[in-house]
Amino acid sequence: MLNGKTAVITGGTRGIGRAIAEEFASNGADLAIIATRESDAAKDAVKSLEAGGVKVRFYACNIRNSDDVILTAEQILSDFGHIDILVNNAGITRDNLLPAMEFKDIDDVIDINLKGTIYMTKALIRSFVRQRSGVVINISSVVGLMGNSGQANYSASKAGIIGFTKTIAREYGRRNVRCNAIAPGYIETDMTDVLDEEKRSAIAQTIPLGRLGKPEDIAKLALFLAGDSASYITGEVIKADGGMYV
């Protein structure tokens, strides 16, 4: 589905980002994988993805730093020649009730989740406009729609991504640039691995499908949005939450 395409994926070395990278690579896309720093996970991701016969490059980039983002985007464009798909996936949590939440925890979550998404899109949007094609997929969250106790910073950042998604869709639709958001529910990643079995079971009982999602569930939706089958879809927020928020 993505032969000849190049995709940039932030937070692409683990969790949902890694699953999206694997799904894209298996469908022929070359990949620029971004994480804050090079690590064993990054090296493993590149090695595994390259085994599928596609071009893969890793870039260390602090997406909360606009200068770093600009330099990284320029390097990716130089290395690959063109970019067709941007997946803004990188994100963190720093959970607590608001009175107990440190100001640094607010800044970190907003800077990485929301500002990082805006910075990376800004750095690449002109290349999409010049080639009159491009796809932006932003990973939001169902809590950006419904809110969640103890996640004022995270919910705000993910709600901001939704507003940003709709704005980019309006601004660049006439240039054949599509922008959509995915709003996952509880997904089996590092963020949910910290939950004990009792808490996971309680969460599963609140989900109509009766289970937490898997990273592959999000990756397959991202593949659809990235491909030509979704060519008339833009400005949408698609929930993938097992029916948790209906």
PyRosetta script that sets phi, psi and omega in degrees:
from pyrosetta import init, pose_from_sequence

init()
pose = pose_from_sequence("MLNGKTAVITGGTRGIGRAIAEEFASNGADLAIIATRESDAAKDAVKSLEAGGVKVRFYACNIRNSDDVILTAEQILSDFGHIDILVNNAGITRDNLLPAMEFKDIDDVIDINLKGTIYMTKALIRSFVRQRSGVVINISSVVGLMGNSGQANYSASKAGIIGFTKTIAREYGRRNVRCNAIAPGYIETDMTDVLDEEKRSAIAQTIPLGRLGKPEDIAKLALFLAGDSASYITGEVIKADGGMYV")
pose.set_psi(1, -24.0)
pose.set_omega(1, -173.9)
pose.set_phi(2, -122.4)
pose.set_psi(2, 24.0)
pose.set_omega(2, 178.6)
pose.set_phi(3, -57.1)
pose.set_psi(3, 132.1)
pose.set_omega(3, 179.3)
pose.set_phi(4, 83.0)
pose.set_psi(4, -1.1)
pose.set_omega(4, -180.0)
pose.set_phi(5, -95.7)
pose.set_psi(5, 152.4)
pose.set_omega(5, 173.5)
pose.set_phi(6, -119.6)
pose.set_psi(6, 129.9)
pose.set_omega(6, -178.6)
pose.set_phi(7, -119.5)
pose.set_psi(7, 138.5)
pose.set_omega(7, 172.3)
pose.set_phi(8, -104.8)
pose.set_psi(8, 128.8)
pose.set_omega(8, -178.5)
pose.set_phi(9, -129.3)
pose.set_psi(9, 116.5)
pose.set_omega(9, 175.0)
pose.set_phi(10, -83.4)
pose.set_psi(10, 147.8)
pose.set_omega(10, -175.7)
pose.set_phi(11, 60.7)
pose.set_psi(11, 38.3)
pose.set_omega(11, -170.1)
pose.set_phi(12, -91.8)
pose.set_psi(12, 9.1)
pose.set_omega(12, -175.4)
pose.set_phi(13, -97.7)
pose.set_psi(13, -9.5)
pose.set_omega(13, -179.0)
pose.set_phi(14, -156.5)
pose.set_psi(14, 168.7)
pose.set_omega(14, 174.6)
pose.set_phi(15, 58.8)
pose.set_psi(15, -137.6)
pose.set_omega(15, -178.2)
pose.set_phi(16, -62.0)
pose.set_psi(16, -41.7)
pose.set_omega(16, -179.7)
pose.set_phi(17, -60.8)
pose.set_psi(17, -42.4)
pose.set_omega(17, 178.5)
pose.set_phi(18, -64.7)
pose.set_psi(18, -41.5)
pose.set_omega(18, 179.5)
pose.set_phi(19, -63.9)
pose.set_psi(19, -40.1)
pose.set_omega(19, 177.3)
pose.set_phi(20, -64.6)
pose.set_psi(20, -42.4)
pose.set_omega(20, 178.6)
pose.set_phi(21, -59.9)
pose.set_psi(21, -43.8)
pose.set_omega(21, -179.9)
pose.set_phi(22, -64.7)
pose.set_psi(22, -40.8)
pose.set_omega(22, 179.9)
pose.set_phi(23, -65.8)
pose.set_psi(23, -43.6)
pose.set_omega(23, 179.1)
pose.set_phi(24, -65.3)
pose.set_psi(24, -43.9)
pose.set_omega(24, -179.0)
pose.set_phi(25, -62.9)
pose.set_psi(25, -39.9)
pose.set_omega(25, 179.9)
pose.set_phi(26, -67.6)
pose.set_psi(26, -15.7)
pose.set_omega(26, 176.6)
pose.set_phi(27, -107.1)
pose.set_psi(27, 18.8)
pose.set_omega(27, 167.8)
pose.set_phi(28, 95.3)
pose.set_psi(28, 2.9)
pose.set_omega(28, -176.6)
pose.set_phi(29, -81.6)
pose.set_psi(29, 138.7)
pose.set_omega(29, 166.3)
pose.set_phi(30, -77.4)
pose.set_psi(30, 152.3)
pose.set_omega(30, -168.7)
pose.set_phi(31, -132.6)
pose.set_psi(31, 134.9)
pose.set_omega(31, 166.4)
pose.set_phi(32, -111.0)
pose.set_psi(32, 111.5)
pose.set_omega(32, -175.8)
pose.set_phi(33, -101.2)
pose.set_psi(33, 129.8)
pose.set_omega(33, -177.7)
pose.set_phi(34, -117.6)
pose.set_psi(34, 134.7)
pose.set_omega(34, 168.6)
pose.set_phi(35, -145.2)
pose.set_psi(35, 168.8)
pose.set_omega(35, -175.2)
pose.set_phi(36, -63.5)
pose.set_psi(36, -38.5)
pose.set_omega(36, -178.7)
pose.set_phi(37, -147.3)
pose.set_psi(37, 158.4)
pose.set_omega(37, 175.2)
pose.set_phi(38, -72.7)
pose.set_psi(38, 139.9)
pose.set_omega(38, -176.5)
pose.set_phi(39, -149.6)
pose.set_psi(39, 174.9)
pose.set_omega(39, 175.6)
pose.set_phi(40, -61.2)
pose.set_psi(40, -36.6)
pose.set_omega(40, 178.5)
pose.set_phi(41, -63.8)
pose.set_psi(41, -38.7)
pose.set_omega(41, 179.1)
pose.set_phi(42, -66.6)
pose.set_psi(42, -45.2)
pose.set_omega(42, 179.0)
pose.set_phi(43, -61.9)
pose.set_psi(43, -42.0)
pose.set_omega(43, 179.3)
pose.set_phi(44, -64.5)
pose.set_psi(44, -40.5)
pose.set_omega(44, 179.9)
pose.set_phi(45, -62.1)
pose.set_psi(45, -47.1)
pose.set_omega(45, -178.9)
pose.set_phi(46, -62.4)
pose.set_psi(46, -46.8)
pose.set_omega(46, -179.2)
pose.set_phi(47, -60.1)
pose.set_psi(47, -44.6)
pose.set_omega(47, -179.1)
pose.set_phi(48, -66.1)
pose.set_psi(48, -42.5)
pose.set_omega(48, -177.4)
pose.set_phi(49, -70.4)
pose.set_psi(49, -37.5)
pose.set_omega(49, 179.1)
pose.set_phi(50, -64.3)
pose.set_psi(50, -26.6)
pose.set_omega(50, -179.6)
pose.set_phi(51, -62.2)
pose.set_psi(51, -19.4)
pose.set_omega(51, 178.7)
pose.set_phi(52, -82.9)
pose.set_psi(52, -0.8)
pose.set_omega(52, 174.9)
pose.set_phi(53, 90.6)
pose.set_psi(53, 9.9)
pose.set_omega(53, 178.8)
pose.set_phi(54, -104.2)
pose.set_psi(54, 163.6)
pose.set_omega(54, 177.8)
pose.set_phi(55, -81.7)
pose.set_psi(55, 128.7)
pose.set_omega(55, -179.1)
pose.set_phi(56, -133.6)
pose.set_psi(56, 132.2)
pose.set_omega(56, 175.2)
pose.set_phi(57, -132.1)
pose.set_psi(57, 142.6)
pose.set_omega(57, 176.7)
pose.set_phi(58, -105.0)
pose.set_psi(58, 141.6)
pose.set_omega(58, 179.0)
pose.set_phi(59, -132.4)
pose.set_psi(59, 124.8)
pose.set_omega(59, 173.4)
pose.set_phi(60, -84.0)
pose.set_psi(60, 123.8)
pose.set_omega(60, -175.9)
pose.set_phi(61, -151.9)
pose.set_psi(61, 130.6)
pose.set_omega(61, 172.9)
pose.set_phi(62, -88.6)
pose.set_psi(62, 99.7)
pose.set_omega(62, -171.3)
pose.set_phi(63, -71.1)
pose.set_psi(63, -7.5)
pose.set_omega(63, 174.8)
pose.set_phi(64, -84.4)
pose.set_psi(64, -5.4)
pose.set_omega(64, 179.9)
pose.set_phi(65, -107.0)
pose.set_psi(65, 113.4)
pose.set_omega(65, -173.4)
pose.set_phi(66, -63.3)
pose.set_psi(66, -37.8)
pose.set_omega(66, 179.3)
pose.set_phi(67, -64.8)
pose.set_psi(67, -41.4)
pose.set_omega(67, 178.8)
pose.set_phi(68, -63.1)
pose.set_psi(68, -41.3)
pose.set_omega(68, 179.3)
pose.set_phi(69, -62.7)
pose.set_psi(69, -45.4)
pose.set_omega(69, -179.0)
pose.set_phi(70, -61.2)
pose.set_psi(70, -46.3)
pose.set_omega(70, -179.8)
pose.set_phi(71, -63.5)
pose.set_psi(71, -40.2)
pose.set_omega(71, 179.8)
pose.set_phi(72, -66.6)
pose.set_psi(72, -43.2)
pose.set_omega(72, 178.7)
pose.set_phi(73, -61.2)
pose.set_psi(73, -42.0)
pose.set_omega(73, 178.6)
pose.set_phi(74, -63.0)
pose.set_psi(74, -40.4)
pose.set_omega(74, -179.9)
pose.set_phi(75, -66.8)
pose.set_psi(75, -40.4)
pose.set_omega(75, 178.4)
pose.set_phi(76, -62.7)
pose.set_psi(76, -44.8)
pose.set_omega(76, 179.3)
pose.set_phi(77, -62.6)
pose.set_psi(77, -37.4)
pose.set_omega(77, 177.6)
pose.set_phi(78, -67.3)
pose.set_psi(78, -39.7)
pose.set_omega(78, -176.8)
pose.set_phi(79, -73.7)
pose.set_psi(79, -36.2)
pose.set_omega(79, -173.3)
pose.set_phi(80, -106.0)
pose.set_psi(80, -21.0)
pose.set_omega(80, -180.0)
pose.set_phi(81, 88.4)
pose.set_psi(81, -33.7)
pose.set_omega(81, 178.3)
pose.set_phi(82, -158.6)
pose.set_psi(82, 157.4)
pose.set_omega(82, 175.2)
pose.set_phi(83, -129.4)
pose.set_psi(83, 134.4)
pose.set_omega(83, -177.7)
pose.set_phi(84, -110.9)
pose.set_psi(84, -28.0)
pose.set_omega(84, -173.0)
pose.set_phi(85, -137.6)
pose.set_psi(85, 134.0)
pose.set_omega(85, 172.6)
pose.set_phi(86, -121.0)
pose.set_psi(86, 124.6)
pose.set_omega(86, 174.8)
pose.set_phi(87, -113.1)
pose.set_psi(87, 110.2)
pose.set_omega(87, 177.2)
pose.set_phi(88, -89.3)
pose.set_psi(88, 94.3)
pose.set_omega(88, -173.4)
pose.set_phi(89, -111.8)
pose.set_psi(89, -25.8)
pose.set_omega(89, -172.9)
pose.set_phi(90, -57.1)
pose.set_psi(90, 136.0)
pose.set_omega(90, 179.9)
pose.set_phi(91, -167.4)
pose.set_psi(91, 156.6)
pose.set_omega(91, 178.1)
pose.set_phi(92, -135.4)
pose.set_psi(92, 166.2)
pose.set_omega(92, 171.0)
pose.set_phi(93, -124.4)
pose.set_psi(93, 148.7)
pose.set_omega(93, 171.7)
pose.set_phi(94, -142.9)
pose.set_psi(94, 78.8)
pose.set_omega(94, -167.5)
pose.set_phi(95, -82.4)
pose.set_psi(95, 141.8)
pose.set_omega(95, 173.0)
pose.set_phi(96, -179.5)
pose.set_psi(96, 159.8)
pose.set_omega(96, 171.6)
pose.set_phi(97, -66.6)
pose.set_psi(97, 147.4)
pose.set_omega(97, -169.8)
pose.set_phi(98, -54.3)
pose.set_psi(98, -44.9)
pose.set_omega(98, -179.0)
pose.set_phi(99, -61.1)
pose.set_psi(99, -27.6)
pose.set_omega(99, -178.5)
pose.set_phi(100, -95.5)
pose.set_psi(100, -4.1)
pose.set_omega(100, -176.3)
pose.set_phi(101, -77.7)
pose.set_psi(101, 128.1)
pose.set_omega(101, 178.4)
pose.set_phi(102, -71.6)
pose.set_psi(102, 147.0)
pose.set_omega(102, 178.0)
pose.set_phi(103, -59.9)
pose.set_psi(103, -34.6)
pose.set_omega(103, 178.3)
pose.set_phi(104, -63.4)
pose.set_psi(104, -36.5)
pose.set_omega(104, 178.5)
pose.set_phi(105, -66.8)
pose.set_psi(105, -34.0)
pose.set_omega(105, 175.2)
pose.set_phi(106, -66.6)
pose.set_psi(106, -48.9)
pose.set_omega(106, -177.9)
pose.set_phi(107, -62.1)
pose.set_psi(107, -45.5)
pose.set_omega(107, -177.1)
pose.set_phi(108, -60.2)
pose.set_psi(108, -45.4)
pose.set_omega(108, -177.2)
pose.set_phi(109, -68.6)
pose.set_psi(109, -44.6)
pose.set_omega(109, 178.6)
pose.set_phi(110, -65.7)
pose.set_psi(110, -41.9)
pose.set_omega(110, -177.7)
pose.set_phi(111, -62.7)
pose.set_psi(111, -46.0)
pose.set_omega(111, -175.6)
pose.set_phi(112, -80.2)
pose.set_psi(112, -50.6)
pose.set_omega(112, -173.9)
pose.set_phi(113, -70.2)
pose.set_psi(113, -49.5)
pose.set_omega(113, -174.0)
pose.set_phi(114, -94.4)
pose.set_psi(114, -55.9)
pose.set_omega(114, -177.4)
pose.set_phi(115, -65.3)
pose.set_psi(115, -35.5)
pose.set_omega(115, 176.6)
pose.set_phi(116, -61.2)
pose.set_psi(116, -40.3)
pose.set_omega(116, 176.6)
pose.set_phi(117, -63.4)
pose.set_psi(117, -44.9)
pose.set_omega(117, 179.7)
pose.set_phi(118, -65.5)
pose.set_psi(118, -45.8)
pose.set_omega(118, -178.5)
pose.set_phi(119, -59.9)
pose.set_psi(119, -46.8)
pose.set_omega(119, -176.6)
pose.set_phi(120, -66.6)
pose.set_psi(120, -39.9)
pose.set_omega(120, 177.9)
pose.set_phi(121, -65.1)
pose.set_psi(121, -44.3)
pose.set_omega(121, 178.4)
pose.set_phi(122, -58.6)
pose.set_psi(122, -39.7)
pose.set_omega(122, -176.9)
pose.set_phi(123, -68.3)
pose.set_psi(123, -24.4)
pose.set_omega(123, -174.7)
pose.set_phi(124, -112.0)
pose.set_psi(124, -12.4)
pose.set_omega(124, -171.3)
pose.set_phi(125, -63.7)
pose.set_psi(125, -34.0)
pose.set_omega(125, -179.0)
pose.set_phi(126, -65.8)
pose.set_psi(126, -33.9)
pose.set_omega(126, 177.5)
pose.set_phi(127, -67.1)
pose.set_psi(127, -35.7)
pose.set_omega(127, 175.6)
pose.set_phi(128, -65.6)
pose.set_psi(128, -42.2)
pose.set_omega(128, -179.3)
pose.set_phi(129, -64.0)
pose.set_psi(129, -43.7)
pose.set_omega(129, -179.4)
pose.set_phi(130, -62.0)
pose.set_psi(130, -39.8)
pose.set_omega(130, -179.3)
pose.set_phi(131, -89.2)
pose.set_psi(131, -1.4)
pose.set_omega(131, 177.9)
pose.set_phi(132, 54.8)
pose.set_psi(132, 41.6)
pose.set_omega(132, 173.1)
pose.set_phi(133, -168.7)
pose.set_psi(133, 149.7)
pose.set_omega(133, 177.1)
pose.set_phi(134, 167.6)
pose.set_psi(134, 154.0)
pose.set_omega(134, 178.9)
pose.set_phi(135, -130.2)
pose.set_psi(135, 128.4)
pose.set_omega(135, 173.4)
pose.set_phi(136, -114.8)
pose.set_psi(136, 127.0)
pose.set_omega(136, 176.7)
pose.set_phi(137, -121.1)
pose.set_psi(137, 116.9)
pose.set_omega(137, -179.5)
pose.set_phi(138, -103.9)
pose.set_psi(138, 129.7)
pose.set_omega(138, 177.4)
pose.set_phi(139, -89.7)
pose.set_psi(139, 105.6)
pose.set_omega(139, 176.9)
pose.set_phi(140, -95.2)
pose.set_psi(140, -138.7)
pose.set_omega(140, 178.0)
pose.set_phi(141, -165.7)
pose.set_psi(141, 153.5)
pose.set_omega(141, 176.8)
pose.set_phi(142, -63.0)
pose.set_psi(142, -26.2)
pose.set_omega(142, 178.7)
pose.set_phi(143, -72.8)
pose.set_psi(143, -14.9)
pose.set_omega(143, 171.4)
pose.set_phi(144, -71.3)
pose.set_psi(144, -17.2)
pose.set_omega(144, 177.6)
pose.set_phi(145, -98.2)
pose.set_psi(145, -39.3)
pose.set_omega(145, -171.4)
pose.set_phi(146, -110.3)
pose.set_psi(146, -13.0)
pose.set_omega(146, -174.0)
pose.set_phi(147, 75.3)
pose.set_psi(147, 166.7)
pose.set_omega(147, 178.2)
pose.set_phi(148, -162.3)
pose.set_psi(148, 133.0)
pose.set_omega(148, 179.9)
pose.set_phi(149, -58.9)
pose.set_psi(149, 132.9)
pose.set_omega(149, 178.6)
pose.set_phi(150, 85.3)
pose.set_psi(150, 3.5)
pose.set_omega(150, -177.3)
pose.set_phi(151, -132.0)
pose.set_psi(151, 43.1)
pose.set_omega(151, -179.4)
pose.set_phi(152, -58.4)
pose.set_psi(152, -43.5)
pose.set_omega(152, -179.5)
pose.set_phi(153, -68.6)
pose.set_psi(153, -45.6)
pose.set_omega(153, -178.7)
pose.set_phi(154, -66.3)
pose.set_psi(154, -45.9)
pose.set_omega(154, 179.1)
pose.set_phi(155, -60.3)
pose.set_psi(155, -42.3)
pose.set_omega(155, 179.6)
pose.set_phi(156, -64.0)
pose.set_psi(156, -41.7)
pose.set_omega(156, -179.3)
pose.set_phi(157, -64.7)
pose.set_psi(157, -39.8)
pose.set_omega(157, -177.4)
pose.set_phi(158, -76.0)
pose.set_psi(158, -31.7)
pose.set_omega(158, 173.5)
pose.set_phi(159, -67.2)
pose.set_psi(159, -37.8)
pose.set_omega(159, 176.9)
pose.set_phi(160, -62.0)
pose.set_psi(160, -37.2)
pose.set_omega(160, 177.5)
pose.set_phi(161, -62.2)
pose.set_psi(161, -37.0)
pose.set_omega(161, 179.3)
pose.set_phi(162, -63.8)
pose.set_psi(162, -47.3)
pose.set_omega(162, 177.7)
pose.set_phi(163, -62.3)
pose.set_psi(163, -40.0)
pose.set_omega(163, 177.8)
pose.set_phi(164, -62.9)
pose.set_psi(164, -43.2)
pose.set_omega(164, 179.0)
pose.set_phi(165, -56.4)
pose.set_psi(165, -48.2)
pose.set_omega(165, -177.8)
pose.set_phi(166, -66.3)
pose.set_psi(166, -34.8)
pose.set_omega(166, 178.7)
pose.set_phi(167, -67.6)
pose.set_psi(167, -45.1)
pose.set_omega(167, 178.9)
pose.set_phi(168, -62.7)
pose.set_psi(168, -38.7)
pose.set_omega(168, 177.9)
pose.set_phi(169, -60.7)
pose.set_psi(169, -40.9)
pose.set_omega(169, 179.8)
pose.set_phi(170, -71.0)
pose.set_psi(170, -41.6)
pose.set_omega(170, -174.9)
pose.set_phi(171, -69.9)
pose.set_psi(171, -33.5)
pose.set_omega(171, -168.6)
pose.set_phi(172, -122.2)
pose.set_psi(172, 7.8)
pose.set_omega(172, 178.0)
pose.set_phi(173, -59.4)
pose.set_psi(173, -38.0)
pose.set_omega(173, -178.9)
pose.set_phi(174, -70.0)
pose.set_psi(174, -13.5)
pose.set_omega(174, 174.9)
pose.set_phi(175, -98.6)
pose.set_psi(175, 15.0)
pose.set_omega(175, 178.2)
pose.set_phi(176, 64.3)
pose.set_psi(176, 33.1)
pose.set_omega(176, 174.5)
pose.set_phi(177, -108.0)
pose.set_psi(177, 121.9)
pose.set_omega(177, 179.9)
pose.set_phi(178, -102.9)
pose.set_psi(178, 144.0)
pose.set_omega(178, 178.5)
pose.set_phi(179, -139.4)
pose.set_psi(179, 120.3)
pose.set_omega(179, 178.9)
pose.set_phi(180, -133.0)
pose.set_psi(180, 162.7)
pose.set_omega(180, 178.1)
pose.set_phi(181, -123.1)
pose.set_psi(181, 146.2)
pose.set_omega(181, 171.2)
pose.set_phi(182, -108.7)
pose.set_psi(182, 133.4)
pose.set_omega(182, 179.3)
pose.set_phi(183, -115.2)
pose.set_psi(183, 89.0)
pose.set_omega(183, 178.9)
pose.set_phi(184, -69.6)
pose.set_psi(184, 153.7)
pose.set_omega(184, 167.4)
pose.set_phi(185, -91.4)
pose.set_psi(185, -140.5)
pose.set_omega(185, 177.9)
pose.set_phi(186, -75.4)
pose.set_psi(186, 118.6)
pose.set_omega(186, -178.1)
pose.set_phi(187, -119.1)
pose.set_psi(187, 143.4)
pose.set_omega(187, -179.8)
pose.set_phi(188, -73.4)
pose.set_psi(188, 90.3)
pose.set_omega(188, 178.9)
pose.set_phi(189, -137.0)
pose.set_psi(189, -173.6)
pose.set_omega(189, 177.1)
pose.set_phi(190, -57.4)
pose.set_psi(190, -32.6)
pose.set_omega(190, -178.0)
pose.set_phi(191, -66.1)
pose.set_psi(191, -32.9)
pose.set_omega(191, -179.5)
pose.set_phi(192, -98.2)
pose.set_psi(192, -12.7)
pose.set_omega(192, 178.6)
pose.set_phi(193, -64.2)
pose.set_psi(193, -22.3)
pose.set_omega(193, -179.4)
pose.set_phi(194, -74.2)
pose.set_psi(194, -12.7)
pose.set_omega(194, -179.5)
pose.set_phi(195, -78.9)
pose.set_psi(195, 138.2)
pose.set_omega(195, 176.3)
pose.set_phi(196, -76.1)
pose.set_psi(196, 169.4)
pose.set_omega(196, -173.6)
pose.set_phi(197, -62.9)
pose.set_psi(197, -35.0)
pose.set_omega(197, 179.3)
pose.set_phi(198, -64.3)
pose.set_psi(198, -43.4)
pose.set_omega(198, 179.4)
pose.set_phi(199, -67.1)
pose.set_psi(199, -41.5)
pose.set_omega(199, 179.0)
pose.set_phi(200, -62.6)
pose.set_psi(200, -40.4)
pose.set_omega(200, 179.3)
pose.set_phi(201, -65.6)
pose.set_psi(201, -39.7)
pose.set_omega(201, 178.9)
pose.set_phi(202, -64.7)
pose.set_psi(202, -40.6)
pose.set_omega(202, 178.0)
pose.set_phi(203, -63.7)
pose.set_psi(203, -44.9)
pose.set_omega(203, -178.3)
pose.set_phi(204, -59.0)
pose.set_psi(204, -32.5)
pose.set_omega(204, -179.3)
pose.set_phi(205, -70.4)
pose.set_psi(205, -19.3)
pose.set_omega(205, 178.5)
pose.set_phi(206, -88.8)
pose.set_psi(206, -4.4)
pose.set_omega(206, -176.6)
pose.set_phi(207, -103.7)
pose.set_psi(207, 122.3)
pose.set_omega(207, -178.0)
pose.set_phi(208, -52.4)
pose.set_psi(208, -35.9)
pose.set_omega(208, 178.3)
pose.set_phi(209, -79.0)
pose.set_psi(209, -5.9)
pose.set_omega(209, 170.3)
pose.set_phi(210, 76.1)
pose.set_psi(210, 18.0)
pose.set_omega(210, -179.6)
pose.set_phi(211, -156.9)
pose.set_psi(211, 161.4)
pose.set_omega(211, 169.3)
pose.set_phi(212, -76.1)
pose.set_psi(212, 153.7)
pose.set_omega(212, 177.9)
pose.set_phi(213, -79.1)
pose.set_psi(213, 168.1)
pose.set_omega(213, 176.4)
pose.set_phi(214, -111.9)
pose.set_psi(214, 152.3)
pose.set_omega(214, 178.1)
pose.set_phi(215, -53.0)
pose.set_psi(215, -33.1)
pose.set_omega(215, -180.0)
pose.set_phi(216, -64.3)
pose.set_psi(216, -28.7)
pose.set_omega(216, 177.5)
pose.set_phi(217, -62.7)
pose.set_psi(217, -38.7)
pose.set_omega(217, 179.3)
pose.set_phi(218, -76.1)
pose.set_psi(218, -38.1)
pose.set_omega(218, -178.0)
pose.set_phi(219, -62.3)
pose.set_psi(219, -40.1)
pose.set_omega(219, -179.0)
pose.set_phi(220, -67.7)
pose.set_psi(220, -35.6)
pose.set_omega(220, 175.8)
pose.set_phi(221, -67.8)
pose.set_psi(221, -40.3)
pose.set_omega(221, 177.3)
pose.set_phi(222, -62.1)
pose.set_psi(222, -39.6)
pose.set_omega(222, 178.0)
pose.set_phi(223, -60.7)
pose.set_psi(223, -44.4)
pose.set_omega(223, 178.2)
pose.set_phi(224, -59.7)
pose.set_psi(224, -47.2)
pose.set_omega(224, -178.0)
pose.set_phi(225, -66.2)
pose.set_psi(225, -28.9)
pose.set_omega(225, -178.9)
pose.set_phi(226, -77.7)
pose.set_psi(226, -23.0)
pose.set_omega(226, -172.5)
pose.set_phi(227, -93.6)
pose.set_psi(227, 176.6)
pose.set_omega(227, -177.3)
pose.set_phi(228, -67.5)
pose.set_psi(228, -20.1)
pose.set_omega(228, 179.1)
pose.set_phi(229, -63.6)
pose.set_psi(229, -21.1)
pose.set_omega(229, 179.7)
pose.set_phi(230, -106.1)
pose.set_psi(230, 25.9)
pose.set_omega(230, -171.8)
pose.set_phi(231, -65.9)
pose.set_psi(231, -15.1)
pose.set_omega(231, 178.9)
pose.set_phi(232, -113.3)
pose.set_psi(232, 23.6)
pose.set_omega(232, 179.4)
pose.set_phi(233, -117.9)
pose.set_psi(233, 119.8)
pose.set_omega(233, 175.2)
pose.set_phi(234, -153.0)
pose.set_psi(234, 152.3)
pose.set_omega(234, 179.9)
pose.set_phi(235, 75.2)
pose.set_psi(235, 13.5)
pose.set_omega(235, -176.5)
pose.set_phi(236, -96.8)
pose.set_psi(236, 152.7)
pose.set_omega(236, 171.3)
pose.set_phi(237, -118.5)
pose.set_psi(237, 111.4)
pose.set_omega(237, -174.7)
pose.set_phi(238, -105.7)
pose.set_psi(238, 118.2)
pose.set_omega(238, 178.7)
pose.set_phi(239, -77.9)
pose.set_psi(239, 138.6)
pose.set_omega(239, 172.4)
pose.set_phi(240, -132.8)
pose.set_psi(240, 78.6)
pose.set_omega(240, -169.0)
pose.set_phi(241, -132.5)
pose.set_psi(241, 13.3)
pose.set_omega(241, 179.5)
pose.set_phi(242, 68.1)
pose.set_psi(242, 14.7)
pose.set_omega(242, -179.3)
pose.set_phi(243, 89.3)
pose.set_psi(243, 12.2)
pose.set_omega(243, -177.1)
pose.set_phi(244, -60.1)
pose.set_psi(244, -38.9)
pose.set_omega(244, -178.9)
pose.set_phi(245, -123.4)
pose.set_psi(245, 99.7)
pose.set_omega(245, -177.6)
pose.set_phi(246, -120.8)
pose.dump_pdb("model.pdb")
